[in-house]
């Protein structure tokens, strides 16, 4: 299903002073004329800290007050920790393989101690004992996955603990589209696993008044109720501010309708297997007119889920409806060079202002992993600048940038004051984790 993996090791530090790089020629004149400055060039992340809009925040406070949700604070922290530590459900083949290995080991250990011929009844009892031992070991050694039932209290806990970081991450990811395509105006939006409505809030941060249809899918009716109530400013029996705002609990069977932006944010972990995840990704891709966005927690497991979806889409038969490419964060469509390095997922850090309901608002940070897939072929004028995949290391006279390149490799380059162009050095010096560096 997936392409053969090829891993390019990061070059040694001593060899990277001589790496030949230069500012993108298309930007050189703009830098020289000071139209662009190194701190604010076109590859810079423009969203540093995000806060839920004041009207949404006010509605959330009304809803939580009405529900007396302060008593749910401790449970909301437990839910947050559980969500961030989740693993993907184990596949049946994995469980069977592990069970067979444990069974062989226990059988050998058990029967090696017997020095007499067993009766048929004794043999059956011994086999039953081995099976029970294998079962008990499996219970403690295999991850016990289960999807979360979002009843009303759990939905409120989710709102309290996840609304602020999710909104911030979504704003940051959507800004990738807005930055590259400032004139792009989506007209329809499909949100799979819409939850409390963070996708709708984030979309309206950039394209309010442009969207004529919102289609939100979530299995929890309580989540739908919360999302609708928030849009109605916390008031019951009030007409929704959007005329074409639809909520469903299941993916529609129809394949005719397509949406400009399709989103799956923090939803893949609710699906019970790789098969169901990839079937869902295929359905979402079929509904995509322009962009499919997939976001998960920035853990190894979250990265695995996002990369799995990325590989699946990029390996589909290249007919007119399936053609697509990695719009962001990847500057290439190659196999992710971090796929085999399980200790370092391709993730990014987003700062956000907490909801401040139970305590004073503060600036926190959330790790996330994502991919934006765009329908069609990669444009010929796509600069494919390298993406900075870890926080640059800034030292006196030099800066170390770790980047994913257009060639599908990880590179670590030392930009020094004496050996590199002044503009390029200053761009590297002011770069942040997640930025694109405008170099060739």
C-alpha positions, 0 to 999 in steps of 0.5 A, a space after each residue: 500500500 505504501 511506497 518503499 521507505 528511504 531515509 536520508 540521514 541528517 548531514 554532519 554539522 562539520 560538513 554543512 558550512 560548505 552547503 551551497 544555498 542562496 536566497 530565492 532569485 525571485 525574492 532577491 530584488 524584493 529584499 534589496 528594495 526592502 519590500 520584504 524584511 528577513 523577519 517578515 518574508 513570505 515564508 514566515 508563520 504569521 500566527 504566533 499566538 491565537 485566542 478564541 474570538 471574543 463573541 465565541 468566548 462569551 458564548 462559551 462562558 454563558 454555556 458553562 455557567 448555565 451547566 455549572 461546569 466548574 465542577 467538571 474541571 478535574 475531569 476535563 484535565 483527565 480527558 485532556 491527558 487521555 486524548 494526548 496519550 492515546 494510541 491507534 487501535 491495534 490491528 487484528 494481525 498484530 494481536 494474533 502475532 503477539 498472541 502466537 509469540 506469547 503462546 509459543 513461549 509459555 507452552 515451551 516453558 510449561 511443557 519443558 517442566 513435565 517429565 512424565 506422559 500426560 493423560 488426555 485429560 491432563 493434556 487438555 488441562 495444561 493447554 487450557 492453563 496455557 491459554 488462560 496465561 496467554 490471555 492474561 498476558 495479552 490483557 496487560 500487554 496489548 493497548 486497550 483502545 476504545 472510542 470515546 462516548 461524548 455524552 453531555 458532561 464529556 462534551 462540556 469537558 472537551 469544550 473546557 480543555 480542547 476548544 482553545 488549543 484546537 482553534 489556535 492550531 486550526 487558525 495556524 494551519 488555515 493561514 498556510 492557505 491564506 498566505 500562499 493564496 491570498 485571493 482564494 475564497 472557499 464557498 463550502 466547508 465539510 467538517 468531519 468530527 466537527 465537535 464543538 465547532 472549532 473548524 467553523 470558528 477558524 474558517 470564519 476567521 479568514 473567510 467570514 461571509 464567503 462560505 455559503 454551506 457548512 456541513 458538519 459530521 459528528 457522531 455525538 448529538 451532544 457535541 452538535 447541540 453545543 456547537 449550535 448553542 455556541 453559534 447562537 451566543 449561548 441562547 436557546 431557540 435562536 435562529 442560527 446565524 448561517 442559513 446553510 449550516 447542516 449537522 449529521 451524525 454519519 457521513 452522507 452516502 451521496 458522493 455527488 457533492 464536493 466541498 472546497 475545504 474538507 477538514 478532519 481534525 482530531 478525529 481519526 483516533 475514533 475509528 477502530 482500524 486502519 481499514 476504517 481510517 483509510 476508507 474514511 480518508 478516501 470518502 473525504 478525498 472524494 468530497 474534496 474540491 480544493 483542500 483536504 486538511 488532516 490534523 492530529 495531536 503531535 505525538 508519534 501515534 498522531 504523526 503515524 495517522 496523518 502520515 498514513 493518510 498522506 501516503 494513501 492519498 499520494 499513492 492513489 491512481 493518478 486519474 483526474 479525480 484523484 490527482 493531488 499533492 502535499 500543499 503543506 507542510 511538505 515541500 515535496 510528495 516523497 515519502 516523509 523522511 521522518 517516517 522511520 524515526 519514531 522518536 521524532 514525529 513531524 510536528 509543530 508547536 502552536 501557542 494559544 491563550 487558554 479559555 480562562 474559565 476555571 482560572 486566569 487566562 494564560 499562554 500555553 502551547 500545543 503540539 500538533 501534526 498535520 497535512 494539507 493535501 490539494 487537488 490537482 498537480 503541483 504548480 510549476 511556479 511552486 517555490 518548494 522552499 524547505 520547511 524548518 522542522 525543529 526550532 533553530 539553534 541560534 548561537 553567536 555568529 551562526 544559526 543551525 536550521 533543520 529542514 525538510 527539503 524539496 528533494 524529500 531529505 532532512 538537511 541541517 545547515 549552519 548559516 554563518 555570518 562570515 560564509 553566507 549572504 547577509 540577507 540569507 543569514 538574517 532570514 535564518 537568524 529570525 526563523 522559527 519552527 514551522 517557517 519556510 526558508 526562502 532559499 534554493 
